[in-house]
């Protein structure tokens, strides 16, 4: 069976097909555009960390008639801190949150099932912001749609094939209910004019795109005395693929999303047909504290000796790799070459895109106005992005989302968001296995990173168990050994 036939079979099985696969949705069914009986939208925040706190404040800047009424977080201290911070801001007259927060003490929820309690405080047509570790996103998204809520959810929306299938099914329900779905791929707003020029043929037929998200090391939180394993892993969610999806999914997905938009040419169901990846784990095998204290070394042998003498005194990062290089191939033969890395003192290059066509090329460098341009085959400039953005794109996406809710305009980014996140998963699994992985095979048979099902209680066993020494080296994926279709 061909890749195209497999894809059509999958769409048919999930009820996602034909026009729904390529067109924006605006089905007016039974879900109200905004909260029943009032023009006030009530909002619940699920995930009170840095991204959730930022997203809810970006939402506040829209300035419409709304009220934040509930918050939820896995951790009690985080939930209380999030609620208190919002209340404090609401007490300041000059703050956009002034008079917009009404969070009672019994509407501050904590625990792994707290998301349900927060959303239960809302009515159909209200809004929820989902900003927990992304491994939980498919479950939280489904519950929100079942409740008839408009959804803003941070990327990535899935970290494995099972989560992708889950999200795609929920997307269909959201579409049927006329819910407005916004995914936190805000960079696409800035880059959209540049991509439109590529789709218009300014550089001829598209041949390839190079994308980069190379940055320094990510944070790591030390283990607390007596801390339960699941508690430790969720606090350190970035270092466990079942919670984060790796840096290729959590951060690099922004750049992957842009590349997929470029190569999918407006098809929100577009995706590469296969991926081939190299990568590994170097500095993430060493603890943050250790690296800060390490003296300079003249060679690797000297480093290895010192590391072996000191490693047991410090907590180790979990299972995550720290670099990936992926070659994606699309059905038309075009390629995406992708780099991402989390290692200090290396070349830093983030949110950058380079395109090559048959009659020209182009570059787009981060958020910088005027840095997006296209040139012909002789290097002559044929298009440049100029001027400032209407707003910071993190804010802009909320403006558009609220406008869609208020005016019943089409907005369903769930499909395109899921495709881009699954593209990141495809690259990761190709790297873990060391094999060329086909999109259709992975979508149909890919590994489920939540082998015990949804995690809703601290009493649940952690899906990943440490080795006898308390670290995780034996569960780090090894190319040539790892099976992307097992479990």
C-alpha positions in Angstrom: 0.0 0.0 0.0 1.4 3.4 -0.9 2.0 6.2 1.6 -0.9 8.2 0.1 -3.2 5.3 0.5 -2.1 4.7 4.1 -2.7 8.3 4.9 -6.2 8.3 3.3 -7.0 5.1 5.2 -6.0 6.8 8.5 -8.1 9.8 7.8 -11.1 7.7 6.9 -10.7 5.6 10.1 -10.5 8.7 12.3 -13.3 10.5 10.4 -11.1 13.2 9.1 -11.2 13.4 5.4 -11.7 15.3 2.1 -12.6 18.9 2.6 -12.1 18.8 6.4 -8.5 17.8 5.8 -7.6 20.9 3.9 -10.1 23.6 4.7 -10.6 25.8 7.8 -13.7 24.8 9.8 -16.6 26.9 10.8 -19.4 24.5 11.6 -22.1 26.3 13.6 -23.6 23.6 15.8 -24.7 23.6 19.4 -21.8 25.2 21.3 -22.2 28.9 21.9 -19.7 31.4 20.7 -19.1 32.7 24.2 -20.4 31.9 27.7 -24.1 31.1 27.9 -26.3 33.8 29.2 -23.6 36.5 29.2 -20.9 38.1 27.1 -18.4 37.4 29.9 -16.0 34.6 29.2 -14.8 32.8 32.2 -11.3 31.4 32.0 -9.5 28.6 33.8 -5.7 28.3 33.8 -4.3 24.7 33.8 -0.6 24.8 34.5 0.7 27.7 36.6 4.4 27.6 35.6 6.2 30.2 33.6 4.5 29.6 30.3 1.0 29.3 31.8 1.5 32.5 33.8 2.7 34.3 30.7 -0.1 33.0 28.5 -2.9 34.0 30.9 -1.4 37.5 31.1 -1.2 37.7 27.3 -4.8 36.7 27.3 -5.5 39.5 29.7 -4.1 42.1 27.4 -6.9 41.5 24.9 -9.1 43.6 27.2 -12.5 42.1 26.5 -15.2 41.1 29.0 -13.7 38.1 30.8 -13.0 36.8 34.3 -10.3 34.3 35.5 -12.1 32.1 37.9 -10.0 28.9 38.4 -6.4 27.6 38.3 -5.0 24.2 38.5 -1.5 22.7 38.8 0.0 19.3 39.7 1.8 20.9 42.6 0.0 22.6 45.5 2.6 25.3 46.0 2.5 26.2 42.3 -1.3 26.4 42.2 -1.4 28.7 45.2 1.4 30.8 43.9 -0.2 31.2 40.5 -3.6 32.2 42.1 -2.0 34.6 44.5 0.1 36.3 41.7 -3.0 36.8 39.6 -5.0 38.2 42.5 -2.1 40.6 43.4 -2.0 41.9 39.8 -5.8 42.3 39.8 -5.5 44.6 42.8 -3.4 47.1 40.8 -5.5 49.7 38.9 -3.0 50.1 36.1 -2.7 46.3 35.5 -4.7 44.7 32.6 -5.9 42.2 35.2 -7.5 44.8 37.4 -11.0 43.6 38.3 -10.6 40.6 36.1 -9.7 37.9 38.6 -12.3 36.2 40.8 -10.5 33.0 42.1 -12.0 31.7 45.3 -9.8 29.5 47.5 -11.9 26.5 46.6 -11.2 27.2 42.9 -7.5 26.6 43.3 -6.9 23.0 42.5 -3.8 20.8 42.8 -3.0 17.2 41.9 -2.7 15.3 38.6 -6.5 15.3 38.2 -6.8 19.0 39.1 -7.3 20.0 35.4 -10.8 18.4 35.5 -11.8 20.3 38.6 -10.8 23.6 37.1 -12.6 23.0 33.9 -15.7 21.8 35.8 -16.0 25.4 37.1 -16.7 26.6 33.5 -19.6 26.4 31.2 -19.8 25.6 27.5 -18.4 28.6 25.5 -15.9 29.5 28.2 -12.2 29.2 27.7 -9.3 27.2 29.1 -5.6 27.8 28.8 -3.5 24.5 28.8 0.1 24.9 29.8 1.2 21.8 31.7 4.0 19.5 30.7 3.1 18.4 27.1 2.9 14.7 27.8 -0.5 15.4 29.5 -1.8 17.7 26.7 -3.9 15.1 24.7 -5.8 14.1 27.9 -6.4 17.7 29.0 -7.4 18.8 25.4 -9.9 16.0 25.2 -11.6 16.9 28.5 -11.8 20.6 27.5 -13.5 19.7 24.2 -15.9 17.4 25.9 -16.8 20.3 28.2 -17.5 22.5 25.2 -14.6 24.9 26.0 -12.6 27.1 23.6 -9.0 26.1 24.0 -5.7 27.9 23.9 -3.0 25.2 24.3 0.7 25.5 24.3 2.9 23.5 22.0 3.7 20.7 21.7 0.3 19.2 21.6 1.6 15.6 21.6 4.8 13.8 22.3 4.2 10.3 20.8 2.1 8.6 18.1 -0.6 7.6 20.6 -1.0 11.2 21.7 -1.1 12.3 18.0 -4.0 9.9 17.3 -5.7 11.1 20.5 -5.4 14.7 19.5 -6.6 14.1 15.9 -9.7 12.5 17.2 -10.4 15.4 19.6 -9.8 17.8 16.8 -12.7 16.3 14.9 -15.0 16.7 17.9 -13.8 20.3 18.4 -14.6 21.0 14.8 -18.1 19.5 15.1 -18.8 21.7 18.2 -17.5 24.9 16.5 -14.9 25.4 19.2 -12.1 27.8 18.5 -8.7 26.1 19.0 -5.4 28.1 19.2 -2.0 26.4 19.5 1.0 28.4 20.9 2.9 28.4 17.6 3.1 32.2 17.7 6.2 32.5 15.6 4.1 31.6 12.5 2.3 35.0 12.7 5.6 36.8 12.1 6.8 34.5 9.4 3.5 34.2 7.5 4.2 36.9 4.9 7.6 35.4 4.0 6.0 31.9 3.6 3.3 33.4 1.4 5.9 34.7 -1.0 7.5 31.3 -1.2 4.2 29.7 -2.0 3.6 32.3 -4.6 6.7 31.0 -6.5 9.1 33.9 -5.9 12.0 31.4 -5.7 10.7 28.8 -8.1 10.0 25.3 -7.1 10.9 24.6 -3.5 13.8 22.2 -3.1 14.9 22.3 0.5 14.7 24.1 3.8 17.3 24.2 6.6 16.1 24.9 10.2 17.9 25.5 13.5 17.2 25.6 17.2 20.7 25.3 18.7 20.9 26.7 22.3 22.5 26.2 25.6 21.7 23.6 28.3 18.3 23.5 29.8 17.4 23.7 33.6 17.6 20.8 36.0 16.1 20.6 39.5 17.9 18.5 42.1 16.1 15.7 43.8 14.6 16.6 47.2 15.2 14.4 50.2 12.6 11.6 50.3 11.0 12.7 47.1 8.8 10.2 45.3 9.9 9.2 41.8 6.9 10.4 39.9 7.1 13.8 41.7 10.8 14.2 40.8 10.2 13.3 37.2 7.3 15.7 36.7 9.2 18.6 38.4 12.0 17.7 35.9 9.7 17.1 33.0 12.0 18.5 30.4 14.4 15.5 30.9 11.9 12.7 30.4 10.6 12.1 26.9 7.2 10.8 28.1 6.6 14.3 29.6 8.5 16.6 27.2 9.1 14.8 23.9 12.7 16.0 23.9 14.0 19.4 22.8 13.2 18.5 19.2 9.5 18.5 20.2 9.4 21.1 23.0 11.4 24.0 21.5 12.5 23.0 18.0 8.9 22.3 17.1 8.5 26.1 16.5 11.0 25.9 13.6 9.6 22.5 12.5 6.2 24.0 12.3 7.4 26.7 10.0 9.2 24.2 7.8 6.1 22.1 7.6 4.0 25.1 6.6 6.4 25.9 3.9 6.5 22.4 2.4 2.8 21.6 2.9 1.8 24.6 0.8 -1.3 25.4 2.7 -2.5 21.8 3.4 -3.1 21.7 7.1 -2.8 17.9 6.9 0.6 18.1 5.2 3.6 16.2 6.5 6.8 14.6 5.5 6.7 10.9 4.4 9.9 9.8 6.2 12.7 10.9 8.4 16.3 9.9 9.0 18.1 11.2 12.1 21.4 11.2 13.9 21.8 12.5 17.5 22.8 11.5 21.0 23.4 12.4 24.6 26.6 14.0 25.7 26.4 16.7 28.3 22.9 15.7 29.4 24.6 12.7 31.0 26.4 15.1 33.3 24.6 17.0 36.1 24.2 20.8 35.9 26.0 21.4 39.2 28.9 19.2 38.3 29.5 21.0 35.0 29.5 24.4 36.8 32.2 23.2 39.2 34.3 21.3 36.7 37.8 22.7 36.2 39.2 23.1 32.6 40.4 19.9 31.0 43.1 19.4 28.5 41.6 16.3 26.9 38.6 14.0 27.1 40.5 11.3 29.1 41.2 13.8 31.9 37.5 14.9 31.8 36.3 11.3 32.0 38.4 10.5 35.0 37.2 13.6 36.9 33.6 12.9 35.9 33.7 9.3 37.2 35.1 10.5 40.5 32.3 13.1 41.1 29.2 12.0 39.3 27.5 10.1 42.2 27.4 13.3 44.3 25.0 15.0 42.0 21.6 14.4 40.5 21.7 13.4 36.8 19.5 14.7 34.0 16.9 12.0 33.1 16.9 10.2 29.7 16.9 13.1 27.2 19.3 13.5 24.3 20.9 16.9 23.8 21.3 17.0 20.0 19.5 15.9 16.9 20.1 16.2 13.1 17.2 15.1 11.0 16.6 14.8 7.2 12.9 14.9 6.4 11.6 14.0 3.0 8.3 15.1 1.5 6.2 13.3 -1.1 7.4 15.7 -3.8 11.0 14.9 -3.0 11.7 18.2 -1.3 13.8 18.0 1.9 14.0 19.7 5.4 17.4 19.5 7.1 16.9 20.1 10.8 19.3 20.8 13.7 18.6 21.2 17.4 21.0 21.1 20.4 21.2 21.9 24.1 24.9 22.2 24.9 26.7 25.2 26.3 29.7 26.9 24.6 28.6 25.8 21.2 27.2 27.6 18.1 23.9 29.2 19.1 21.4 29.6 16.3 17.6 29.5 17.0 14.4 30.0 15.2 16.2 30.3 11.8 15.0 29.1 8.4 16.8 29.0 5.1 15.0 28.0 1.9 16.3 27.0 -1.5 14.3 27.0 -4.7 15.1 26.4 -8.4 15.4 30.1 -9.1 16.3 31.7 -5.7 16.7 31.3 -2.0 15.6 33.0 1.2 16.4 33.4 4.9 14.4 34.2 8.0 16.2 34.8 11.2 14.1 34.7 14.4 11.6 37.5 15.2 13.7 40.3 13.7 11.6 42.6 11.5 13.3 43.1 8.1 15.4 39.9 8.5 13.1 37.9 6.3 14.1 38.1 2.7 14.2 36.3 -0.7 16.9 36.6 -3.4 17.1 35.4 -7.0 19.7 32.9 -8.3 22.2 35.8 -8.8 21.7 37.1 -5.3 19.5 40.1 -6.1 17.0 40.9 -3.5 13.4 40.3 -4.7 11.5 40.6 -1.4 12.2 41.8 2.1 10.0 41.8 5.2 9.9 45.4 6.6 8.2 47.2 9.4 7.3 46.2 12.9 4.9 43.6 14.0 1.4 44.8 14.9 2.1 43.3 18.4 4.4 40.9 20.1 3.4 37.6 18.5 2.7 36.0 21.9 0.0 38.7 22.4 -1.1 38.7 18.8 -2.2 35.1 18.8 -4.5 35.7 21.8 -6.0 38.7 20.1 -6.9 36.5 17.1 -8.2 33.7 19.2 -10.5 36.0 21.2 -11.7 37.7 18.0 -12.6 34.2 16.6 -14.5 33.4 19.7 -16.3 36.7 19.9 -17.2 37.0 16.2 -17.6 33.3 15.4 -14.7 33.3 12.9 -12.9 30.1 11.7 -10.0 29.1 14.0 -9.0 25.5 14.4 -5.2 25.1 14.6 -5.4 21.7 16.2 -4.8 19.8 13.0 -1.8 21.8 11.7 -0.4 21.9 15.3 -0.7 18.1 15.6 1.0 17.5 12.3 4.0 19.7 13.1 4.3 18.1 16.6 4.1 14.6 15.1 6.8 15.7 12.6 9.1 16.3 15.6 8.1 12.9 17.1 9.0 11.3 13.7 12.5 12.9 13.8 13.1 11.8 17.4 12.0 8.2 16.8 14.2 8.0 13.7 17.1 9.2 15.9 16.4 6.9 18.8 16.2 3.9 16.5 18.9 4.8 14.0 16.5 3.8 11.2 14.6 5.6 8.4 11.1 5.8 9.8 8.0 6.2 7.6 5.3 8.6 8.7 2.4 6.2 8.1 4.1 3.4 10.0 4.8 5.5 13.0 1.3 7.0 13.1 -0.2 3.6 13.0 2.1 1.6 15.2 4.3 4.1 17.1 5.2 3.5 20.7 2.9 4.8 23.5 5.0 6.7 26.1 2.3 6.4 28.7 2.3 2.5 29.1 0.1 2.7 32.2 -2.5 5.0 30.5 -3.3 8.5 31.7 -1.5 9.5 34.9 -4.1 11.1 37.3 -2.7 10.3 40.8 0.6 10.7 42.6 0.1 7.1 43.6 0.6 6.0 40.0 3.9 4.4 39.2 6.3 6.5 37.2 6.4 5.2 33.6 10.2 5.3 33.8 12.0 3.7 36.7 15.5 4.6 37.7 18.4 2.2 37.7 19.8 0.7 40.9 22.1 3.7 41.3 19.1 6.1 41.1 20.0 7.3 37.6 18.5 6.5 34.2 21.3 5.5 31.8 19.9 2.0 31.1 16.7 3.5 29.8 18.3 6.1 27.5 17.4 5.1 23.9 20.3 3.5 22.0 20.3 3.5 18.2 20.3 0.1 16.7 18.6 -1.3 19.9 15.6 1.0 20.5 12.4 -0.2 18.8 10.1 2.7 18.0 7.1 0.3 17.6 7.4 -1.5 20.9 5.3 -0.9 24.0 
